[in-house]
Amino acid sequence: MIRKTLYSLGFGVALVFFASPPDVSAQAMNSVEPFKVGTFAINDIPTVGLVLRNDQFIIDLAAANRALELLPQYAAIPMPDDMIGLIEQYEYGLKYRIYELVNWLVEEGMLSGSNMHSFVHPVSSVDIMAPIQYPSKIMNAAVNFYTHACEGCNDDELARRVRERQENRGVPYLFLKPTRGAVIGDGDDIIMPYGRDRIEWEVEMAIVFGRTGKYVSASRAYDYVFGYMVAMDISDRGGRPPGGYGVTSDWFVGKGHDTFAPQGPWIVPKEFFGDPMERLHQTLVIDGVTVQEAKAGDMIHNIPELIEYASSLITLFPGDVLQSGTSGGTGAGRVERASGSGYLIDGETISASIEGIGTLTHTVRVETSVPADLSGSQLPPVRTYRP
């Protein structure tokens, strides 16, 4: 009797397997829709989420996965607690579970109407945080666009400078930027430090690494990329006061202030973006005036070359970020704006966009005071040593 029952059960399972392959299948190898990934405050809890349907909906990844695991045909696969965990595990099979989730949401109609589940949130209902909390390092390319290398030049001067740089490109120039404190998400204020009134803007593409690598050749560079996001390199052009070390240029002063590394609003995995050297189109708008616009063809060193150079200096880790530099149209170029200023001023709205990724929007605010008990060793206002 037992033997017959087991035989019958086995025969029945075999019939189900061959008759209904969609119900019992291997892990999904493709996603029916493209998605982006980010970090969002949902009910005041930092949450890793998916961005779907032309940036309309945020999916609580862990909550959606728990619901999926209630179905017997899906294996239990834990979700990471943060974005770095997602990036680390993505190419070790996690992306296929995410593909399964997206396919399930679409097939079951959970992104519209009465079927919308509690783990689906309109983007307007969540707080968009910086996607990575926080990268172990941000590597920035300096003067990596021909137009930025000749701010304010006329057409003839620019053409001459481009020819000179093309003949002698040298190697890239990279600098490190702080992460925690400097990194902010979409909607957070950019703070101009007290007395520092020569603050500029720079829109940049941020390359997010997904694998550990050292001495990564340009030909293999994209194998180490997880995805792309929008970034800004906010810069203090006030320099150092005279005296002391004796030079006015100071990269820590120029790049290291709090809120000077906006990133996001989310990350597009590389399989949904394509080759940035063919697709990149970045713009920056201040109070409705477009002050920067560029494509990848203006780059002096392309993204694979930047990756090769960076990895020859320092090991790349999952979640590390490399920013590819900005184009002409920064404050030094004196693009005409309503304020008449070549620098940011209090209350301006600044928006940086990359086509196919998204837009970062921030309000500029001025720090109006510092503690009264400072000894004088702090960085002074620019007006105290520059006209």
C-alpha positions in Angstrom: 0.0 0.0 0.0 2.7 2.4 0.9 4.8 1.4 -2.1 1.8 2.1 -4.4 1.1 5.4 -2.8 4.7 6.6 -3.3 4.7 5.3 -6.8 1.5 7.1 -7.6 2.8 10.3 -6.0 6.0 10.1 -8.0 4.1 9.5 -11.2 1.8 12.4 -10.4 4.7 14.8 -9.8 6.3 13.7 -13.1 3.1 14.5 -14.9 2.9 17.9 -13.3 6.5 18.6 -14.2 6.1 17.8 -17.8 2.6 19.2 -18.2 3.2 22.5 -16.5 6.8 23.8 -16.9 5.9 27.4 -16.2 4.9 26.5 -12.6 8.1 24.7 -11.7 11.0 26.4 -13.5 14.6 27.4 -13.0 15.5 30.8 -11.7 14.7 33.6 -14.1 17.6 34.6 -16.4 16.0 37.9 -17.6 13.8 40.6 -16.3 10.7 41.4 -18.2 11.1 45.1 -17.3 14.2 47.2 -16.6 14.7 48.4 -13.0 16.8 50.6 -10.9 17.9 50.1 -7.3 18.1 52.6 -4.4 17.8 53.3 -0.7 14.6 54.9 0.6 13.2 55.9 3.9 9.8 54.0 4.1 8.0 54.7 7.3 11.3 56.3 8.5 13.2 53.0 8.0 16.1 53.0 5.5 15.0 50.3 3.0 16.7 48.9 -0.1 14.2 49.1 -3.0 13.6 48.6 -6.7 12.5 51.4 -8.9 10.0 50.4 -11.6 7.7 51.7 -14.4 9.6 54.9 -15.4 10.5 55.8 -11.8 6.8 55.7 -10.7 7.0 53.0 -8.0 9.4 51.9 -5.3 9.3 48.2 -4.3 10.4 47.3 -0.8 12.8 44.5 -1.8 12.8 42.5 1.4 9.0 42.7 1.9 8.3 41.6 -1.7 10.8 38.8 -1.4 9.1 37.5 1.7 5.8 37.5 -0.1 7.4 35.6 -3.1 8.8 33.0 -0.7 5.3 32.0 0.4 4.8 30.4 -3.0 6.1 26.8 -3.0 7.9 27.0 -6.3 10.4 29.7 -5.1 13.4 29.0 -2.9 14.1 31.0 0.2 16.8 33.5 -0.7 17.6 36.1 2.0 17.8 39.8 0.9 20.7 42.0 1.9 20.3 44.7 4.6 21.8 47.5 2.6 22.9 48.6 -0.8 26.5 47.5 -0.5 25.3 44.0 0.4 23.1 44.0 -2.7 26.0 45.1 -4.9 28.3 42.4 -3.4 25.8 39.6 -4.0 24.3 40.7 -7.3 26.6 38.8 -9.6 26.6 35.8 -7.2 23.0 35.0 -8.1 21.1 37.7 -6.4 20.2 39.5 -9.6 18.3 36.4 -10.8 16.1 36.4 -7.7 15.5 40.1 -8.4 14.5 39.3 -12.0 12.1 36.7 -10.5 10.6 39.3 -8.3 10.1 41.8 -11.1 8.6 39.1 -13.4 6.2 38.0 -10.7 5.1 41.6 -9.9 4.4 42.2 -13.6 2.7 38.8 -14.3 0.4 39.2 -11.3 -0.5 42.8 -12.1 0.7 44.1 -8.8 1.9 47.4 -10.2 -1.6 48.8 -10.9 -5.2 49.0 -9.7 -6.6 47.0 -6.9 -3.8 44.4 -7.0 -1.2 46.9 -5.8 0.4 45.3 -2.7 1.5 47.0 0.5 5.2 46.7 -0.5 4.6 48.8 -3.6 4.9 52.6 -2.9 4.5 55.6 -5.1 7.8 57.4 -5.4 6.2 60.5 -4.1 5.5 58.8 -0.8 9.1 57.8 0.2 12.2 59.8 1.1 14.9 59.2 -1.5 18.2 58.7 0.3 21.7 58.4 -1.2 21.8 54.9 -2.7 25.0 53.8 -1.0 25.4 54.5 2.7 28.4 54.9 2.3 31.0 54.1 -0.3 34.4 53.2 1.1 35.9 55.8 -1.3 34.8 58.2 -4.0 37.4 58.7 -6.7 36.9 61.8 -8.9 38.4 62.6 -12.2 39.7 66.2 -12.4 39.6 68.2 -15.7 38.5 65.2 -17.8 36.4 67.1 -20.3 38.0 69.3 -23.0 35.4 72.1 -22.5 36.1 72.1 -18.7 39.9 72.4 -19.4 39.2 75.7 -21.2 36.4 77.4 -19.3 35.5 80.8 -20.8 37.5 80.2 -24.0 36.3 81.4 -27.4 35.9 78.8 -30.2 39.4 79.3 -31.6 41.0 79.0 -28.1 39.0 75.9 -27.3 39.9 74.2 -30.6 43.6 74.9 -30.0 43.5 73.6 -26.4 41.6 70.5 -27.5 44.3 69.8 -30.1 47.1 70.3 -27.5 45.4 67.9 -25.0 44.7 65.3 -27.6 48.4 65.3 -28.6 49.5 65.1 -24.9 46.7 63.5 -22.8 49.0 62.1 -20.2 47.4 60.0 -17.5 44.2 60.9 -15.7 44.2 63.1 -12.5 42.1 61.6 -9.7 41.4 62.8 -6.2 39.5 61.3 -3.3 36.4 62.8 -1.7 35.0 62.1 1.7 31.9 59.9 1.9 29.9 60.0 5.1 28.9 63.7 5.7 29.7 64.7 2.1 27.3 62.2 0.5 23.7 63.4 0.4 20.6 62.1 -1.4 18.0 63.7 -3.7 16.2 66.6 -2.0 18.8 67.2 0.7 20.2 70.8 1.0 23.6 71.7 -0.2 25.2 73.7 2.5 27.6 76.5 1.7 30.0 76.7 4.7 30.2 79.9 6.7 31.9 82.6 4.7 32.7 80.3 1.8 31.1 82.2 -1.1 32.9 80.8 -4.1 31.0 77.5 -4.4 30.7 75.9 -7.9 28.7 73.1 -9.4 29.8 70.1 -11.4 27.4 67.4 -12.8 29.2 64.0 -13.2 28.4 60.3 -14.0 29.2 58.1 -11.1 30.4 54.5 -11.9 29.5 52.0 -9.1 31.8 49.0 -8.8 30.4 45.5 -8.3 33.6 43.4 -8.0 36.9 43.7 -6.2 39.7 44.5 -8.7 43.3 45.6 -8.9 45.1 46.4 -12.1 41.9 46.1 -14.1 42.7 46.6 -17.8 40.5 49.0 -19.9 39.5 46.0 -22.0 38.0 44.3 -18.9 36.8 47.4 -17.1 33.1 47.0 -17.6 33.3 43.5 -16.0 33.9 45.2 -12.7 31.0 47.8 -13.0 27.7 47.2 -11.2 25.9 50.3 -12.5 25.6 54.0 -12.9 24.1 57.0 -11.0 24.0 60.8 -11.2 26.5 62.7 -9.0 27.6 66.3 -8.4 31.1 67.4 -7.3 30.4 70.6 -5.4 33.6 72.6 -5.2 34.9 75.5 -3.0 37.1 77.7 -5.1 38.0 80.0 -2.3 41.3 78.3 -1.6 43.5 78.6 1.5 44.4 81.9 3.3 48.1 83.0 2.8 50.8 81.8 5.1 51.6 78.5 6.6 52.3 75.8 4.0 52.5 78.5 1.3 50.2 77.4 -1.5 46.7 78.7 -2.2 45.4 75.5 -3.8 44.0 72.9 -1.4 42.0 69.9 -2.6 40.7 69.2 0.9 39.3 72.7 1.1 38.0 72.6 -2.4 36.3 69.2 -2.3 35.9 68.0 1.2 33.0 70.0 2.8 29.8 68.3 4.2 27.1 67.9 1.5 29.5 68.4 -1.4 28.9 64.9 -2.8 25.3 64.5 -3.9 24.6 61.0 -5.4 21.6 59.2 -6.8 18.7 59.4 -7.0 19.2 55.6 -7.6 21.5 53.2 -9.5 20.9 51.8 -12.9 22.4 48.3 -13.2 24.7 48.2 -16.2 22.6 45.7 -18.1 19.8 48.3 -18.4 22.0 51.2 -19.4 24.4 50.1 -22.1 27.8 51.6 -22.9 28.0 55.1 -21.2 30.7 56.1 -23.8 27.9 55.9 -26.4 24.9 57.0 -24.3 26.1 59.6 -21.8 24.2 62.9 -21.9 24.5 65.0 -18.7 23.0 68.4 -17.9 22.9 70.8 -15.0 20.2 73.4 -14.5 20.2 76.2 -11.9 16.8 78.0 -11.3 15.7 77.0 -14.8 18.9 78.0 -16.6 20.9 75.2 -18.3 24.5 75.9 -17.4 26.1 72.5 -18.3 25.4 70.0 -21.0 27.8 67.4 -22.4 28.1 64.0 -24.0 30.9 61.4 -23.6 32.7 62.5 -26.7 34.0 65.5 -24.8 35.9 63.3 -22.4 39.7 63.4 -22.4 40.1 59.9 -20.8 37.2 57.5 -21.3 35.6 55.5 -18.5 37.5 52.2 -19.1 40.8 54.2 -19.1 39.8 55.9 -15.8 39.0 52.5 -14.3 42.4 51.1 -15.4 44.2 54.1 -13.9 42.3 54.1 -10.6 42.8 50.4 -10.1 46.5 50.7 -10.8 46.7 53.0 -7.7 44.2 51.4 -5.3 42.0 48.2 -5.0 38.4 48.7 -6.1 35.8 47.2 -3.9 32.0 46.6 -4.4 30.2 49.9 -3.7 33.2 52.1 -4.5 32.4 55.0 -6.7 34.4 56.6 -9.6 33.1 59.9 -11.0 34.1 60.6 -14.6 34.5 64.4 -14.4 32.5 67.4 -15.6 32.2 69.5 -18.7 32.4 73.2 -19.4 29.8 75.5 -17.9 31.0 75.7 -14.3 31.2 79.0 -12.4 34.5 79.8 -14.0 32.8 79.9 -17.3 30.4 82.6 -16.0 27.3 81.3 -17.6 24.6 84.0 -17.4 22.1 83.5 -14.6 19.4 85.6 -13.0 21.7 86.1 -10.0 24.5 87.5 -12.1 26.9 85.4 -10.1 29.5 82.9 -11.2 29.0 81.0 -8.0 26.1 79.5 -6.1 24.0 81.7 -3.9 21.5 81.0 -1.1 18.1 79.7 -2.2 19.0 78.6 -5.7 17.7 75.2 -6.9 20.2 73.1 -8.7 19.3 70.0 -10.7 21.7 67.5 -12.3 20.4 65.0 -14.8 21.8 62.1 -16.8 19.5 60.7 -19.5 18.4 57.2 -18.7 19.3 57.5 -15.0 17.4 60.4 -13.4 17.7 63.8 -11.7 19.2 65.0 -8.5 17.6 68.2 -7.2 18.9 70.3 -4.3 18.4 73.7 -2.7 21.4 75.7 -1.8 21.6 77.1 1.7 24.2 79.3 3.4 25.6 78.5 6.8 25.1 81.8 8.7 27.3 81.3 11.8 30.0 79.2 13.5 30.4 78.5 17.3 31.7 81.5 19.2 34.4 79.5 21.1 36.5 78.6 18.0 40.2 79.5 18.5 40.8 80.9 15.1 42.3 77.7 13.6 39.2 77.1 11.5 39.0 77.8 7.8 38.2 81.5 7.5 35.7 83.3 5.3 37.1 84.0 1.8 36.5 87.7 2.2 39.1 87.9 4.9 41.9 87.2 2.5 40.6 87.7 -1.0 39.1 90.8 -2.6 
